[in-house]
Amino acid sequence: MKADLCPSFHSIVLAIAPAEIARFKAVIESYDNLATLRTEDPRHHYLRLYFSAEAASEVDALLAALGATFSIRRIAS
């Protein structure tokens, strides 16, 4: 299901340093049912984070908190 086809889902494209991707994925997955992480463009190390509209504020807060630990760059919403 594409995020743009279902208004109840949101997605964000992030760029993360290759060495940090596995650890970032582990952190995201530790929050049960919060978000799903997929590779958007492996050449540029872009990841797409999918989440429900209801979880948007929690995802934003988590990304803000993780910004100090990971080199997260938002590419697109």
PDB file of N, H, CA, C and O in Angstrom:
ATOM      1  N   MET A   1       0.851  -1.170   0.000  1.00  0.00           N
ATOM      2  CA  MET A   1       0.000   0.000   0.000  1.00  0.00           C
ATOM      3  C   MET A   1       0.896   1.232   0.000  1.00  0.00           C
ATOM      4  O   MET A   1       1.747   1.368   0.879  1.00  0.00           O
ATOM      5  N   LYS A   2       0.731   2.110  -0.940  1.00  0.00           N
ATOM      6  H   LYS A   2       0.040   2.000  -1.654  1.00  0.00           H
ATOM      7  CA  LYS A   2       1.507   3.347  -1.004  1.00  0.00           C
ATOM      8  C   LYS A   2       0.898   4.368  -0.048  1.00  0.00           C
ATOM      9  O   LYS A   2      -0.321   4.465   0.093  1.00  0.00           O
ATOM     10  N   ALA A   3       1.768   5.116   0.596  1.00  0.00           N
ATOM     11  H   ALA A   3       2.758   5.037   0.482  1.00  0.00           H
ATOM     12  CA  ALA A   3       1.307   6.086   1.594  1.00  0.00           C
ATOM     13  C   ALA A   3       0.412   7.149   0.990  1.00  0.00           C
ATOM     14  O   ALA A   3      -0.519   7.609   1.652  1.00  0.00           O
ATOM     15  N   ASP A   4       0.662   7.552  -0.243  1.00  0.00           N
ATOM     16  H   ASP A   4       1.418   7.178  -0.781  1.00  0.00           H
ATOM     17  CA  ASP A   4      -0.145   8.607  -0.836  1.00  0.00           C
ATOM     18  C   ASP A   4      -1.527   8.125  -1.270  1.00  0.00           C
ATOM     19  O   ASP A   4      -2.380   8.948  -1.603  1.00  0.00           O
ATOM     20  N   LEU A   5      -1.769   6.830  -1.274  1.00  0.00           N
ATOM     21  H   LEU A   5      -1.077   6.162  -1.004  1.00  0.00           H
ATOM     22  CA  LEU A   5      -3.067   6.288  -1.646  1.00  0.00           C
ATOM     23  C   LEU A   5      -3.996   6.129  -0.450  1.00  0.00           C
ATOM     24  O   LEU A   5      -5.194   5.905  -0.621  1.00  0.00           O
ATOM     25  N   CYS A   6      -3.467   6.241   0.729  1.00  0.00           N
ATOM     26  H   CYS A   6      -2.493   6.423   0.868  1.00  0.00           H
ATOM     27  CA  CYS A   6      -4.259   6.045   1.938  1.00  0.00           C
ATOM     28  C   CYS A   6      -4.019   7.234   2.874  1.00  0.00           C
ATOM     29  O   CYS A   6      -2.945   7.336   3.468  1.00  0.00           O
ATOM     30  N   PRO A   7      -4.992   8.126   3.013  1.00  0.00           N
ATOM     31  CA  PRO A   7      -4.773   9.334   3.810  1.00  0.00           C
ATOM     32  C   PRO A   7      -4.523   9.080   5.291  1.00  0.00           C
ATOM     33  O   PRO A   7      -4.078   9.984   5.999  1.00  0.00           O
ATOM     34  N   SER A   8      -4.797   7.876   5.772  1.00  0.00           N
ATOM     35  H   SER A   8      -5.158   7.142   5.196  1.00  0.00           H
ATOM     36  CA  SER A   8      -4.557   7.609   7.183  1.00  0.00           C
ATOM     37  C   SER A   8      -3.097   7.247   7.456  1.00  0.00           C
ATOM     38  O   SER A   8      -2.718   7.050   8.611  1.00  0.00           O
ATOM     39  N   PHE A   9      -2.270   7.159   6.403  1.00  0.00           N
ATOM     40  H   PHE A   9      -2.578   7.319   5.465  1.00  0.00           H
ATOM     41  CA  PHE A   9      -0.852   6.878   6.567  1.00  0.00           C
ATOM     42  C   PHE A   9      -0.025   8.052   6.085  1.00  0.00           C
ATOM     43  O   PHE A   9      -0.390   8.755   5.143  1.00  0.00           O
ATOM     44  N   HIS A  10       1.099   8.245   6.757  1.00  0.00           N
ATOM     45  H   HIS A  10       1.395   7.674   7.523  1.00  0.00           H
ATOM     46  CA  HIS A  10       2.051   9.275   6.389  1.00  0.00           C
ATOM     47  C   HIS A  10       3.392   8.599   6.139  1.00  0.00           C
ATOM     48  O   HIS A  10       3.613   7.459   6.548  1.00  0.00           O
ATOM     49  N   SER A  11       4.272   9.306   5.470  1.00  0.00           N
ATOM     50  H   SER A  11       4.093  10.232   5.138  1.00  0.00           H
ATOM     51  CA  SER A  11       5.624   8.799   5.312  1.00  0.00           C
ATOM     52  C   SER A  11       6.599   9.953   5.228  1.00  0.00           C
ATOM     53  O   SER A  11       6.245  11.071   4.853  1.00  0.00           O
ATOM     54  N   ILE A  12       7.826   9.657   5.586  1.00  0.00           N
ATOM     55  H   ILE A  12       8.114   8.749   5.891  1.00  0.00           H
ATOM     56  CA  ILE A  12       8.921  10.616   5.544  1.00  0.00           C
ATOM     57  C   ILE A  12      10.113   9.897   4.931  1.00  0.00           C
ATOM     58  O   ILE A  12      10.390   8.748   5.275  1.00  0.00           O
ATOM     59  N   VAL A  13      10.816  10.564   4.026  1.00  0.00           N
ATOM     60  H   VAL A  13      10.590  11.497   3.747  1.00  0.00           H
ATOM     61  CA  VAL A  13      12.057  10.017   3.492  1.00  0.00           C
ATOM     62  C   VAL A  13      13.200  10.656   4.259  1.00  0.00           C
ATOM     63  O   VAL A  13      13.277  11.877   4.397  1.00  0.00           O
ATOM     64  N   LEU A  14      14.094   9.796   4.760  1.00  0.00           N
ATOM     65  H   LEU A  14      14.031   8.804   4.648  1.00  0.00           H
ATOM     66  CA  LEU A  14      15.233  10.235   5.562  1.00  0.00           C
ATOM     67  C   LEU A  14      16.530   9.766   4.922  1.00  0.00           C
ATOM     68  O   LEU A  14      16.572   8.721   4.271  1.00  0.00           O
ATOM     69  N   ALA A  15      17.568  10.532   5.107  1.00  0.00           N
ATOM     70  H   ALA A  15      17.534  11.380   5.635  1.00  0.00           H
ATOM     71  CA  ALA A  15      18.917  10.106   4.727  1.00  0.00           C
ATOM     72  C   ALA A  15      19.682   9.882   6.026  1.00  0.00           C
ATOM     73  O   ALA A  15      19.690  10.728   6.920  1.00  0.00           O
ATOM     74  N   ILE A  16      20.317   8.730   6.105  1.00  0.00           N
ATOM     75  H   ILE A  16      20.310   8.042   5.379  1.00  0.00           H
ATOM     76  CA  ILE A  16      21.069   8.369   7.308  1.00  0.00           C
ATOM     77  C   ILE A  16      22.404   7.783   6.853  1.00  0.00           C
ATOM     78  O   ILE A  16      22.465   7.078   5.846  1.00  0.00           O
ATOM     79  N   ALA A  17      23.449   8.070   7.583  1.00  0.00           N
ATOM     80  H   ALA A  17      23.399   8.643   8.402  1.00  0.00           H
ATOM     81  CA  ALA A  17      24.770   7.527   7.262  1.00  0.00           C
ATOM     82  C   ALA A  17      24.695   6.003   7.246  1.00  0.00           C
ATOM     83  O   ALA A  17      24.060   5.403   8.113  1.00  0.00           O
ATOM     84  N   PRO A  18      25.343   5.373   6.259  1.00  0.00           N
ATOM     85  CA  PRO A  18      25.261   3.908   6.128  1.00  0.00           C
ATOM     86  C   PRO A  18      25.619   3.153   7.413  1.00  0.00           C
ATOM     87  O   PRO A  18      24.989   2.144   7.730  1.00  0.00           O
ATOM     88  N   ALA A  19      26.596   3.618   8.135  1.00  0.00           N
ATOM     89  H   ALA A  19      27.109   4.437   7.878  1.00  0.00           H
ATOM     90  CA  ALA A  19      27.016   2.927   9.361  1.00  0.00           C
ATOM     91  C   ALA A  19      25.964   2.991  10.463  1.00  0.00           C
ATOM     92  O   ALA A  19      26.026   2.208  11.411  1.00  0.00           O
ATOM     93  N   GLU A  20      25.004   3.900  10.363  1.00  0.00           N
ATOM     94  H   GLU A  20      24.953   4.537   9.594  1.00  0.00           H
ATOM     95  CA  GLU A  20      23.990   4.085  11.400  1.00  0.00           C
ATOM     96  C   GLU A  20      22.650   3.430  11.068  1.00  0.00           C
ATOM     97  O   GLU A  20      21.773   3.366  11.930  1.00  0.00           O
ATOM     98  N   ILE A  21      22.475   2.947   9.850  1.00  0.00           N
ATOM     99  H   ILE A  21      23.188   2.999   9.151  1.00  0.00           H
ATOM    100  CA  ILE A  21      21.169   2.450   9.413  1.00  0.00           C
ATOM    101  C   ILE A  21      20.683   1.270  10.243  1.00  0.00           C
ATOM    102  O   ILE A  21      19.534   1.271  10.686  1.00  0.00           O
ATOM    103  N   ALA A  22      21.514   0.275  10.462  1.00  0.00           N
ATOM    104  H   ALA A  22      22.447   0.274  10.101  1.00  0.00           H
ATOM    105  CA  ALA A  22      21.077  -0.920  11.204  1.00  0.00           C
ATOM    106  C   ALA A  22      20.658  -0.561  12.634  1.00  0.00           C
ATOM    107  O   ALA A  22      19.651  -1.066  13.131  1.00  0.00           O
ATOM    108  N   ARG A  23      21.421   0.299  13.284  1.00  0.00           N
ATOM    109  H   ARG A  23      22.239   0.709  12.880  1.00  0.00           H
ATOM    110  CA  ARG A  23      21.077   0.698  14.655  1.00  0.00           C
ATOM    111  C   ARG A  23      19.804   1.537  14.678  1.00  0.00           C
ATOM    112  O   ARG A  23      18.969   1.378  15.568  1.00  0.00           O
ATOM    113  N   PHE A  24      19.655   2.436  13.691  1.00  0.00           N
ATOM    114  H   PHE A  24      20.333   2.564  12.968  1.00  0.00           H
ATOM    115  CA  PHE A  24      18.443   3.249  13.606  1.00  0.00           C
ATOM    116  C   PHE A  24      17.225   2.352  13.397  1.00  0.00           C
ATOM    117  O   PHE A  24      16.195   2.548  14.041  1.00  0.00           O
ATOM    118  N   LYS A  25      17.335   1.372  12.504  1.00  0.00           N
ATOM    119  H   LYS A  25      18.173   1.213  11.981  1.00  0.00           H
ATOM    120  CA  LYS A  25      16.242   0.438  12.248  1.00  0.00           C
ATOM    121  C   LYS A  25      15.869  -0.312  13.526  1.00  0.00           C
ATOM    122  O   LYS A  25      14.686  -0.495  13.812  1.00  0.00           O
ATOM    123  N   ALA A  26      16.852  -0.739  14.283  1.00  0.00           N
ATOM    124  H   ALA A  26      17.814  -0.591  14.051  1.00  0.00           H
ATOM    125  CA  ALA A  26      16.589  -1.457  15.543  1.00  0.00           C
ATOM    126  C   ALA A  26      15.834  -0.566  16.530  1.00  0.00           C
ATOM    127  O   ALA A  26      14.921  -1.032  17.211  1.00  0.00           O
ATOM    128  N   VAL A  27      16.209   0.700  16.608  1.00  0.00           N
ATOM    129  H   VAL A  27      16.951   1.078  16.055  1.00  0.00           H
ATOM    130  CA  VAL A  27      15.523   1.624  17.521  1.00  0.00           C
ATOM    131  C   VAL A  27      14.077   1.821  17.084  1.00  0.00           C
ATOM    132  O   VAL A  27      13.162   1.744  17.904  1.00  0.00           O
ATOM    133  N   ILE A  28      13.866   2.076  15.788  1.00  0.00           N
ATOM    134  H   ILE A  28      14.609   2.139  15.122  1.00  0.00           H
ATOM    135  CA  ILE A  28      12.501   2.281  15.275  1.00  0.00           C
ATOM    136  C   ILE A  28      11.646   1.047  15.526  1.00  0.00           C
ATOM    137  O   ILE A  28      10.500   1.168  15.961  1.00  0.00           O
ATOM    138  N   GLU A  29      12.181  -0.129  15.259  1.00  0.00           N
ATOM    139  H   GLU A  29      13.112  -0.227  14.906  1.00  0.00           H
ATOM    140  CA  GLU A  29      11.413  -1.360  15.442  1.00  0.00           C
ATOM    141  C   GLU A  29      11.168  -1.697  16.912  1.00  0.00           C
ATOM    142  O   GLU A  29      10.283  -2.494  17.221  1.00  0.00           O
ATOM    143  N   SER A  30      11.934  -1.105  17.811  1.00  0.00           N
ATOM    144  H   SER A  30      12.654  -0.457  17.560  1.00  0.00           H
ATOM    145  CA  SER A  30      11.713  -1.383  19.234  1.00  0.00           C
ATOM    146  C   SER A  30      10.428  -0.734  19.741  1.00  0.00           C
ATOM    147  O   SER A  30       9.916  -1.118  20.793  1.00  0.00           O
ATOM    148  N   TYR A  31       9.910   0.233  19.012  1.00  0.00           N
ATOM    149  H   TYR A  31      10.326   0.544  18.158  1.00  0.00           H
ATOM    150  CA  TYR A  31       8.631   0.864  19.333  1.00  0.00           C
ATOM    151  C   TYR A  31       7.551   0.098  18.577  1.00  0.00           C
ATOM    152  O   TYR A  31       7.256   0.412  17.424  1.00  0.00           O
ATOM    153  N   ASP A  32       6.971  -0.888  19.213  1.00  0.00           N
ATOM    154  H   ASP A  32       7.211  -1.143  20.150  1.00  0.00           H
ATOM    155  CA  ASP A  32       5.983  -1.757  18.570  1.00  0.00           C
ATOM    156  C   ASP A  32       4.865  -0.966  17.913  1.00  0.00           C
ATOM    157  O   ASP A  32       4.234  -0.111  18.534  1.00  0.00           O
ATOM    158  N   ASN A  33       4.637  -1.268  16.656  1.00  0.00           N
ATOM    159  H   ASN A  33       5.150  -1.963  16.151  1.00  0.00           H
ATOM    160  CA  ASN A  33       3.534  -0.715  15.861  1.00  0.00           C
ATOM    161  C   ASN A  33       3.573   0.807  15.692  1.00  0.00           C
ATOM    162  O   ASN A  33       2.552   1.415  15.369  1.00  0.00           O
ATOM    163  N   LEU A  34       4.719   1.418  15.904  1.00  0.00           N
ATOM    164  H   LEU A  34       5.548   0.925  16.166  1.00  0.00           H
ATOM    165  CA  LEU A  34       4.813   2.864  15.712  1.00  0.00           C
ATOM    166  C   LEU A  34       5.037   3.206  14.245  1.00  0.00           C
ATOM    167  O   LEU A  34       4.349   4.059  13.685  1.00  0.00           O
ATOM    168  N   ALA A  35       6.002   2.536  13.629  1.00  0.00           N
ATOM    169  H   ALA A  35       6.562   1.843  14.084  1.00  0.00           H
ATOM    170  CA  ALA A  35       6.359   2.869  12.248  1.00  0.00           C
ATOM    171  C   ALA A  35       7.026   1.674  11.583  1.00  0.00           C
ATOM    172  O   ALA A  35       7.497   0.748  12.243  1.00  0.00           O
ATOM    173  N   THR A  36       7.050   1.724  10.262  1.00  0.00           N
ATOM    174  H   THR A  36       6.667   2.476   9.726  1.00  0.00           H
ATOM    175  CA  THR A  36       7.732   0.714   9.458  1.00  0.00           C
ATOM    176  C   THR A  36       8.793   1.428   8.639  1.00  0.00           C
ATOM    177  O   THR A  36       8.545   2.496   8.080  1.00  0.00           O
ATOM    178  N   LEU A  37       9.957   0.840   8.574  1.00  0.00           N
ATOM    179  H   LEU A  37      10.158  -0.028   9.028  1.00  0.00           H
ATOM    180  CA  LEU A  37      11.074   1.436   7.869  1.00  0.00           C
ATOM    181  C   LEU A  37      11.413   0.599   6.640  1.00  0.00           C
ATOM    182  O   LEU A  37      11.560  -0.620   6.732  1.00  0.00           O
ATOM    183  N   ARG A  38      11.533   1.254   5.499  1.00  0.00           N
ATOM    184  H   ARG A  38      11.413   2.244   5.424  1.00  0.00           H
ATOM    185  CA  ARG A  38      11.873   0.591   4.243  1.00  0.00           C
ATOM    186  C   ARG A  38      12.970   1.373   3.538  1.00  0.00           C
ATOM    187  O   ARG A  38      13.097   2.585   3.715  1.00  0.00           O
ATOM    188  N   THR A  39      13.755   0.674   2.742  1.00  0.00           N
ATOM    189  H   THR A  39      13.652  -0.310   2.598  1.00  0.00           H
ATOM    190  CA  THR A  39      14.772   1.341   1.935  1.00  0.00           C
ATOM    191  C   THR A  39      14.102   1.992   0.739  1.00  0.00           C
ATOM    192  O   THR A  39      13.392   1.331  -0.020  1.00  0.00           O
ATOM    193  N   GLU A  40      14.325   3.277   0.571  1.00  0.00           N
ATOM    194  H   GLU A  40      14.902   3.814   1.187  1.00  0.00           H
ATOM    195  CA  GLU A  40      13.768   4.037  -0.547  1.00  0.00           C
ATOM    196  C   GLU A  40      14.753   4.060  -1.711  1.00  0.00           C
ATOM    197  O   GLU A  40      14.368   3.818  -2.855  1.00  0.00           O
ATOM    198  N   ASP A  41      16.012   4.346  -1.429  1.00  0.00           N
ATOM    199  H   ASP A  41      16.325   4.543  -0.500  1.00  0.00           H
ATOM    200  CA  ASP A  41      17.052   4.424  -2.446  1.00  0.00           C
ATOM    201  C   ASP A  41      18.368   3.982  -1.813  1.00  0.00           C
ATOM    202  O   ASP A  41      19.013   4.766  -1.116  1.00  0.00           O
ATOM    203  N   PRO A  42      18.769   2.740  -2.048  1.00  0.00           N
ATOM    204  CA  PRO A  42      19.979   2.231  -1.386  1.00  0.00           C
ATOM    205  C   PRO A  42      21.269   2.937  -1.813  1.00  0.00           C
ATOM    206  O   PRO A  42      22.225   2.981  -1.039  1.00  0.00           O
ATOM    207  N   ARG A  43      21.313   3.479  -3.007  1.00  0.00           N
ATOM    208  H   ARG A  43      20.536   3.443  -3.636  1.00  0.00           H
ATOM    209  CA  ARG A  43      22.529   4.175  -3.462  1.00  0.00           C
ATOM    210  C   ARG A  43      22.786   5.451  -2.664  1.00  0.00           C
ATOM    211  O   ARG A  43      23.935   5.810  -2.406  1.00  0.00           O
ATOM    212  N   HIS A  44      21.708   6.130  -2.277  1.00  0.00           N
ATOM    213  H   HIS A  44      20.775   5.839  -2.487  1.00  0.00           H
ATOM    214  CA  HIS A  44      21.845   7.375  -1.532  1.00  0.00           C
ATOM    215  C   HIS A  44      21.583   7.206  -0.039  1.00  0.00           C
ATOM    216  O   HIS A  44      21.631   8.173   0.723  1.00  0.00           O
ATOM    217  N   HIS A  45      21.306   5.974   0.371  1.00  0.00           N
ATOM    218  H   HIS A  45      21.267   5.189  -0.248  1.00  0.00           H
ATOM    219  CA  HIS A  45      21.024   5.662   1.780  1.00  0.00           C
ATOM    220  C   HIS A  45      19.775   6.381   2.272  1.00  0.00           C
ATOM    221  O   HIS A  45      19.725   6.876   3.398  1.00  0.00           O
ATOM    222  N   TYR A  46      18.764   6.430   1.401  1.00  0.00           N
ATOM    223  H   TYR A  46      18.804   6.028   0.486  1.00  0.00           H
ATOM    224  CA  TYR A  46      17.480   7.028   1.750  1.00  0.00           C
ATOM    225  C   TYR A  46      16.560   5.942   2.285  1.00  0.00           C
ATOM    226  O   TYR A  46      16.464   4.858   1.710  1.00  0.00           O
ATOM    227  N   LEU A  47      15.897   6.235   3.369  1.00  0.00           N
ATOM    228  H   LEU A  47      15.975   7.116   3.836  1.00  0.00           H
ATOM    229  CA  LEU A  47      14.947   5.330   3.999  1.00  0.00           C
ATOM    230  C   LEU A  47      13.597   6.017   4.049  1.00  0.00           C
ATOM    231  O   LEU A  47      13.520   7.236   4.200  1.00  0.00           O
ATOM    232  N   ARG A  48      12.527   5.237   3.921  1.00  0.00           N
ATOM    233  H   ARG A  48      12.589   4.246   3.798  1.00  0.00           H
ATOM    234  CA  ARG A  48      11.178   5.792   4.048  1.00  0.00           C
ATOM    235  C   ARG A  48      10.555   5.206   5.301  1.00  0.00           C
ATOM    236  O   ARG A  48      10.521   3.992   5.503  1.00  0.00           O
ATOM    237  N   LEU A  49      10.067   6.105   6.130  1.00  0.00           N
ATOM    238  H   LEU A  49      10.095   7.091   5.966  1.00  0.00           H
ATOM    239  CA  LEU A  49       9.412   5.738   7.372  1.00  0.00           C
ATOM    240  C   LEU A  49       7.905   5.904   7.167  1.00  0.00           C
ATOM    241  O   LEU A  49       7.438   7.005   6.874  1.00  0.00           O
ATOM    242  N   TYR A  50       7.144   4.817   7.320  1.00  0.00           N
ATOM    243  H   TYR A  50       7.524   3.923   7.558  1.00  0.00           H
ATOM    244  CA  TYR A  50       5.685   4.833   7.187  1.00  0.00           C
ATOM    245  C   TYR A  50       5.071   4.764   8.577  1.00  0.00           C
ATOM    246  O   TYR A  50       5.545   4.019   9.435  1.00  0.00           O
ATOM    247  N   PHE A  51       4.009   5.548   8.800  1.00  0.00           N
ATOM    248  H   PHE A  51       3.625   6.154   8.103  1.00  0.00           H
ATOM    249  CA  PHE A  51       3.351   5.549  10.100  1.00  0.00           C
ATOM    250  C   PHE A  51       1.926   6.062   9.941  1.00  0.00           C
ATOM    251  O   PHE A  51       1.585   6.696   8.943  1.00  0.00           O
ATOM    252  N   SER A  52       1.110   5.776  10.935  1.00  0.00           N
ATOM    253  H   SER A  52       1.387   5.261  11.746  1.00  0.00           H
ATOM    254  CA  SER A  52      -0.285   6.209  10.878  1.00  0.00           C
ATOM    255  C   SER A  52      -0.374   7.705  11.192  1.00  0.00           C
ATOM    256  O   SER A  52       0.512   8.278  11.827  1.00  0.00           O
ATOM    257  N   ALA A  53      -1.448   8.311  10.737  1.00  0.00           N
ATOM    258  H   ALA A  53      -2.168   7.846  10.222  1.00  0.00           H
ATOM    259  CA  ALA A  53      -1.676   9.732  10.997  1.00  0.00           C
ATOM    260  C   ALA A  53      -1.729  10.001  12.507  1.00  0.00           C
ATOM    261  O   ALA A  53      -1.268  11.043  12.974  1.00  0.00           O
ATOM    262  N   GLU A  54      -2.284   9.074  13.248  1.00  0.00           N
ATOM    263  H   GLU A  54      -2.658   8.228  12.868  1.00  0.00           H
ATOM    264  CA  GLU A  54      -2.400   9.239  14.700  1.00  0.00           C
ATOM    265  C   GLU A  54      -1.043   9.242  15.393  1.00  0.00           C
ATOM    266  O   GLU A  54      -0.910   9.805  16.480  1.00  0.00           O
ATOM    267  N   ALA A  55      -0.040   8.627  14.787  1.00  0.00           N
ATOM    268  H   ALA A  55      -0.147   8.170  13.904  1.00  0.00           H
ATOM    269  CA  ALA A  55       1.288   8.524  15.395  1.00  0.00           C
ATOM    270  C   ALA A  55       2.234   9.628  14.933  1.00  0.00           C
ATOM    271  O   ALA A  55       3.399   9.637  15.330  1.00  0.00           O
ATOM    272  N   ALA A  56       1.762  10.554  14.108  1.00  0.00           N
ATOM    273  H   ALA A  56       0.815  10.546  13.786  1.00  0.00           H
ATOM    274  CA  ALA A  56       2.631  11.573  13.516  1.00  0.00           C
ATOM    275  C   ALA A  56       3.390  12.390  14.557  1.00  0.00           C
ATOM    276  O   ALA A  56       4.592  12.605  14.407  1.00  0.00           O
ATOM    277  N   SER A  57       2.726  12.841  15.591  1.00  0.00           N
ATOM    278  H   SER A  57       1.749  12.667  15.713  1.00  0.00           H
ATOM    279  CA  SER A  57       3.410  13.660  16.603  1.00  0.00           C
ATOM    280  C   SER A  57       4.434  12.838  17.376  1.00  0.00           C
ATOM    281  O   SER A  57       5.504  13.341  17.720  1.00  0.00           O
ATOM    282  N   GLU A  58       4.114  11.581  17.650  1.00  0.00           N
ATOM    283  H   GLU A  58       3.245  11.172  17.370  1.00  0.00           H
ATOM    284  CA  GLU A  58       5.056  10.712  18.355  1.00  0.00           C
ATOM    285  C   GLU A  58       6.286  10.428  17.482  1.00  0.00           C
ATOM    286  O   GLU A  58       7.413  10.418  17.978  1.00  0.00           O
ATOM    287  N   VAL A  59       6.067  10.201  16.197  1.00  0.00           N
ATOM    288  H   VAL A  59       5.151  10.209  15.794  1.00  0.00           H
ATOM    289  CA  VAL A  59       7.185   9.962  15.270  1.00  0.00           C
ATOM    290  C   VAL A  59       8.060  11.208  15.179  1.00  0.00           C
ATOM    291  O   VAL A  59       9.286  11.104  15.217  1.00  0.00           O
ATOM    292  N   ASP A  60       7.447  12.378  15.059  1.00  0.00           N
ATOM    293  H   ASP A  60       6.451  12.462  15.028  1.00  0.00           H
ATOM    294  CA  ASP A  60       8.212  13.627  15.008  1.00  0.00           C
ATOM    295  C   ASP A  60       9.048  13.808  16.276  1.00  0.00           C
ATOM    296  O   ASP A  60      10.213  14.199  16.204  1.00  0.00           O
ATOM    297  N   ALA A  61       8.462  13.529  17.418  1.00  0.00           N
ATOM    298  H   ALA A  61       7.516  13.211  17.477  1.00  0.00           H
ATOM    299  CA  ALA A  61       9.185  13.658  18.686  1.00  0.00           C
ATOM    300  C   ALA A  61      10.345  12.661  18.761  1.00  0.00           C
ATOM    301  O   ALA A  61      11.433  13.001  19.227  1.00  0.00           O
ATOM    302  N   LEU A  62      10.107  11.444  18.304  1.00  0.00           N
ATOM    303  H   LEU A  62       9.223  11.168  17.926  1.00  0.00           H
ATOM    304  CA  LEU A  62      11.160  10.430  18.312  1.00  0.00           C
ATOM    305  C   LEU A  62      12.301  10.834  17.394  1.00  0.00           C
ATOM    306  O   LEU A  62      13.467  10.720  17.771  1.00  0.00           O
ATOM    307  N   LEU A  63      11.982  11.306  16.189  1.00  0.00           N
ATOM    308  H   LEU A  63      11.034  11.398  15.882  1.00  0.00           H
ATOM    309  CA  LEU A  63      13.027  11.733  15.261  1.00  0.00           C
ATOM    310  C   LEU A  63      13.813  12.917  15.821  1.00  0.00           C
ATOM    311  O   LEU A  63      15.028  12.994  15.642  1.00  0.00           O
ATOM    312  N   ALA A  64      13.136  13.827  16.487  1.00  0.00           N
ATOM    313  H   ALA A  64      12.149  13.764  16.632  1.00  0.00           H
ATOM    314  CA  ALA A  64      13.827  14.964  17.109  1.00  0.00           C
ATOM    315  C   ALA A  64      14.778  14.479  18.204  1.00  0.00           C
ATOM    316  O   ALA A  64      15.907  14.959  18.312  1.00  0.00           O
ATOM    317  N   ALA A  65      14.320  13.533  19.007  1.00  0.00           N
ATOM    318  H   ALA A  65      13.404  13.143  18.919  1.00  0.00           H
ATOM    319  CA  ALA A  65      15.158  12.995  20.079  1.00  0.00           C
ATOM    320  C   ALA A  65      16.345  12.208  19.527  1.00  0.00           C
ATOM    321  O   ALA A  65      17.441  12.260  20.085  1.00  0.00           O
ATOM    322  N   LEU A  66      16.126  11.484  18.437  1.00  0.00           N
ATOM    323  H   LEU A  66      15.236  11.442  17.984  1.00  0.00           H
ATOM    324  CA  LEU A  66      17.204  10.683  17.846  1.00  0.00           C
ATOM    325  C   LEU A  66      18.179  11.525  17.033  1.00  0.00           C
ATOM    326  O   LEU A  66      19.263  11.056  16.686  1.00  0.00           O
ATOM    327  N   GLY A  67      17.806  12.748  16.732  1.00  0.00           N
ATOM    328  H   GLY A  67      16.926  13.128  17.015  1.00  0.00           H
ATOM    329  CA  GLY A  67      18.677  13.624  15.955  1.00  0.00           C
ATOM    330  C   GLY A  67      20.023  13.858  16.613  1.00  0.00           C
ATOM    331  O   GLY A  67      21.011  14.089  15.917  1.00  0.00           O
ATOM    332  N   ALA A  68      20.088  13.803  17.936  1.00  0.00           N
ATOM    333  H   ALA A  68      19.285  13.615  18.501  1.00  0.00           H
ATOM    334  CA  ALA A  68      21.347  13.986  18.647  1.00  0.00           C
ATOM    335  C   ALA A  68      22.260  12.766  18.522  1.00  0.00           C
ATOM    336  O   ALA A  68      23.479  12.883  18.654  1.00  0.00           O
ATOM    337  N   THR A  69      21.675  11.607  18.270  1.00  0.00           N
ATOM    338  H   THR A  69      20.685  11.512  18.163  1.00  0.00           H
ATOM    339  CA  THR A  69      22.433  10.367  18.185  1.00  0.00           C
ATOM    340  C   THR A  69      22.759   9.979  16.748  1.00  0.00           C
ATOM    341  O   THR A  69      23.856   9.496  16.465  1.00  0.00           O
ATOM    342  N   PHE A  70      21.821  10.186  15.854  1.00  0.00           N
ATOM    343  H   PHE A  70      20.930  10.577  16.084  1.00  0.00           H
ATOM    344  CA  PHE A  70      21.970   9.793  14.458  1.00  0.00           C
ATOM    345  C   PHE A  70      22.052  11.031  13.564  1.00  0.00           C
ATOM    346  O   PHE A  70      21.496  12.082  13.885  1.00  0.00           O
ATOM    347  N   SER A  71      22.735  10.892  12.468  1.00  0.00           N
ATOM    348  H   SER A  71      23.187  10.038  12.207  1.00  0.00           H
ATOM    349  CA  SER A  71      22.788  11.975  11.471  1.00  0.00           C
ATOM    350  C   SER A  71      21.579  11.820  10.557  1.00  0.00           C
ATOM    351  O   SER A  71      21.682  11.232   9.481  1.00  0.00           O
ATOM    352  N   ILE A  72      20.442  12.344  10.982  1.00  0.00           N
ATOM    353  H   ILE A  72      20.359  12.822  11.856  1.00  0.00           H
ATOM    354  CA  ILE A  72      19.192  12.200  10.235  1.00  0.00           C
ATOM    355  C   ILE A  72      18.948  13.475   9.428  1.00  0.00           C
ATOM    356  O   ILE A  72      18.981  14.585   9.958  1.00  0.00           O
ATOM    357  N   ARG A  73      18.706  13.285   8.149  1.00  0.00           N
ATOM    358  H   ARG A  73      18.679  12.383   7.719  1.00  0.00           H
ATOM    359  CA  ARG A  73      18.375  14.416   7.292  1.00  0.00           C
ATOM    360  C   ARG A  73      17.058  14.097   6.600  1.00  0.00           C
ATOM    361  O   ARG A  73      16.946  13.076   5.922  1.00  0.00           O
ATOM    362  N   ARG A  74      16.062  14.958   6.765  1.00  0.00           N
ATOM    363  H   ARG A  74      16.154  15.788   7.317  1.00  0.00           H
ATOM    364  CA  ARG A  74      14.767  14.742   6.112  1.00  0.00           C
ATOM    365  C   ARG A  74      14.881  15.144   4.652  1.00  0.00           C
ATOM    366  O   ARG A  74      15.310  16.253   4.331  1.00  0.00           O
ATOM    367  N   ILE A  75      14.493  14.229   3.771  1.00  0.00           N
ATOM    368  H   ILE A  75      14.145  13.329   4.032  1.00  0.00           H
ATOM    369  CA  ILE A  75      14.538  14.474   2.337  1.00  0.00           C
ATOM    370  C   ILE A  75      13.178  14.926   1.846  1.00  0.00           C
ATOM    371  O   ILE A  75      13.081  15.886   1.081  1.00  0.00           O
ATOM    372  N   ALA A  76      12.117  14.237   2.281  1.00  0.00           N
ATOM    373  H   ALA A  76      12.196  13.457   2.902  1.00  0.00           H
ATOM    374  CA  ALA A  76      10.753  14.573   1.837  1.00  0.00           C
ATOM    375  C   ALA A  76       9.753  14.044   2.839  1.00  0.00           C
ATOM    376  O   ALA A  76      10.026  13.106   3.589  1.00  0.00           O
ATOM    377  N   SER A  77       8.581  14.671   2.834  1.00  0.00           N
ATOM    378  H   SER A  77       8.359  15.432   2.224  1.00  0.00           H
ATOM    379  CA  SER A  77       7.485  14.195   3.676  1.00  0.00           C
ATOM    380  C   SER A  77       6.433  13.554   2.816  1.00  0.00           C
ATOM    381  O   SER A  77       5.418  13.084   3.328  1.00  0.00           O
TER     382      SER A  77
END
